Amino acid sequence: MSYVVTGATGHVGSALVDYLLGESVPIRVVIRSETKAESFRSRNIDVALADLYDAQALTRAFQGAKAVFVMNPTDVQGSDMFQSARQVSQAFAQVIQTAQVQRVVVLSSWGAEQPTKTGNILTAHILEEQLIANCFYTSCFIYGELVGLDFCFQSWIFTCYRNYFPTIK
């Protein structure tokens, strides 16, 4: 069983991948672009190519996962970022149930507990609500920058991994 990381080419996802590599656990990353796959494969990381809107591809990517790390990337290029967030959130919820994922860790944000008037942070709220309503083992984490980026991020990863990604060694 592997730990699946979405957003692995981004800031938070790539740091989580590096951390999990250091823990010597099996990892699968979900990325959209074959051109970025080699940088993961060269480190013996399983790569699943999938668009976050594609439930079939995500189901294959999440199959056999011990835990998944999901995030709802804000679609600033699209015509309606909130509709996009709803579509991605629904796909994640469906896939997590279908693939029978045991644990889900969600990247959230300060203010995501608010259902209105938070701008693009509402996309995190949409994801949280969808997954908490439909997936049994869901934990939401905030990636904060208030006490220093390095300290906060290291604490977040430690808490995330130790409490919600139980060791499989």
Summary of the structure (lengths in Angstrom):
residues: 169
radius of gyration: 15.0
end to end distance: 10.8
largest distance: 44.9
contacts: 513
relative contact order: 0.16
helix: 46%
strand: 18%
